[in-house]
Amino acid sequence: MAVPVLKDIVRQHAEAAAHLWNVYDWHLLNPDDNPDMDEERIGRLIERLDAHLDGLRIAGADGIAIAEDRYAEFPEAGELFVLRMLQPEAFGLQIADLEIDGVRVYLAAKIG
């Protein structure tokens, strides 16, 4: 039996994940610009980002379709990051597993 997907909630996961990726990456590039972003807060941000990605993954094909729609409407790095994290080869990857410089290279090559 298929479980119904609440598309508005899944869309919120996609939007939040894209935003949190941008916040996280910006902080990594500019660590001195926000002294309040200590290890504990970064840890929480990563947990939230992983949780939103998990919400999209649980939604399966609907999660991918919604992420694709978000990227089509907003072809930005955060939305592309989310879409990339939903691909089969990224299954099970957590933010802590990522090689951030490689992610940036990929995003820059695709976004332009």
C-alpha positions as CSV (number, residue, x, y, z in Angstrom):
1,M,0.0,0.0,0.0
2,A,1.4,3.4,-1.0
3,V,1.7,6.0,1.6
4,P,0.2,9.4,0.6
5,V,2.7,12.2,0.1
6,L,1.9,15.6,1.5
7,K,3.3,17.6,-1.4
8,D,3.3,21.0,0.4
9,I,5.3,19.5,3.3
10,V,7.8,17.9,0.8
11,R,8.1,21.2,-1.0
12,Q,9.0,22.8,2.3
13,H,11.7,20.2,2.8
14,A,13.1,21.0,-0.6
15,E,13.0,24.8,0.1
16,A,14.5,24.5,3.6
17,A,17.3,22.1,2.4
18,A,18.3,24.5,-0.4
19,H,18.4,27.4,2.0
20,L,20.3,25.6,4.7
21,W,22.8,24.4,2.2
22,N,23.4,28.0,1.2
23,V,23.8,29.1,4.8
24,Y,26.2,26.2,5.6
25,D,28.3,26.8,2.5
26,W,28.4,30.5,3.1
27,H,29.6,29.9,6.6
28,L,32.3,27.6,5.5
29,L,33.5,30.2,3.0
30,N,33.2,33.1,5.6
31,P,33.8,31.6,9.0
32,D,34.7,34.9,10.7
33,D,31.6,36.8,9.5
34,N,29.3,35.2,12.0
35,P,31.0,34.6,15.4
36,D,27.7,33.2,16.8
37,M,28.0,30.2,14.4
38,D,29.9,28.0,16.8
39,E,30.4,24.2,16.5
40,E,27.2,23.5,18.3
41,R,25.2,25.7,15.9
42,I,26.9,24.3,12.9
43,G,26.1,20.8,14.2
44,R,22.4,21.7,14.5
45,L,22.4,23.2,11.0
46,I,23.9,20.0,9.6
47,E,21.3,17.9,11.4
48,R,18.5,20.0,10.1
49,L,19.9,19.9,6.5
50,D,20.2,16.1,6.7
51,A,16.7,15.8,8.1
52,H,15.2,17.8,5.3
53,L,17.1,15.7,2.7
54,D,15.8,12.6,4.5
55,G,12.2,14.0,4.2
56,L,12.7,14.3,0.5
57,R,14.2,10.9,0.2
58,I,11.4,9.3,2.1
59,A,9.0,10.9,-0.4
60,G,10.7,8.9,-3.1
61,A,9.8,9.8,-6.7
62,D,7.5,12.6,-5.5
63,G,10.5,14.1,-3.5
64,I,12.6,14.0,-6.6
65,A,9.9,15.5,-8.8
66,I,9.3,18.3,-6.3
67,A,13.0,19.0,-6.1
68,E,13.2,19.1,-9.9
69,D,10.3,21.6,-10.0
70,R,12.0,23.8,-7.4
71,Y,15.2,23.7,-9.5
72,A,13.3,24.5,-12.7
73,E,11.8,27.5,-11.0
74,F,14.9,28.6,-9.2
75,P,18.0,27.3,-11.0
76,E,20.3,28.2,-8.1
77,A,23.1,26.3,-6.3
78,G,21.0,25.3,-3.3
79,E,18.2,23.8,-5.4
80,L,20.8,22.0,-7.6
81,F,22.5,20.7,-4.4
82,V,19.2,19.2,-3.2
83,L,18.5,17.6,-6.5
84,R,21.9,16.1,-6.6
85,M,21.6,14.7,-3.1
86,L,18.5,12.8,-4.2
87,Q,20.2,10.9,-7.0
88,P,20.7,7.2,-6.4
89,E,24.5,7.5,-6.2
90,A,24.0,9.9,-3.3
91,F,21.8,7.5,-1.3
92,G,22.8,7.4,2.3
93,L,25.2,10.3,2.0
94,Q,25.1,12.7,4.9
95,I,26.4,16.3,4.9
96,A,29.4,15.2,7.0
97,D,30.4,12.7,4.3
98,L,30.7,15.3,1.6
99,E,33.9,16.7,0.1
100,I,32.8,20.3,0.1
101,D,35.3,21.6,-2.5
102,G,34.1,18.9,-4.9
103,V,30.5,19.9,-4.3
104,R,31.3,23.5,-5.1
105,V,33.1,22.5,-8.3
106,Y,30.1,20.4,-9.4
107,L,27.6,23.2,-8.6
108,A,29.7,25.9,-10.3
109,A,30.1,23.8,-13.4
110,K,26.3,23.1,-13.7
111,I,25.1,26.6,-12.7
112,G,27.7,28.6,-14.6
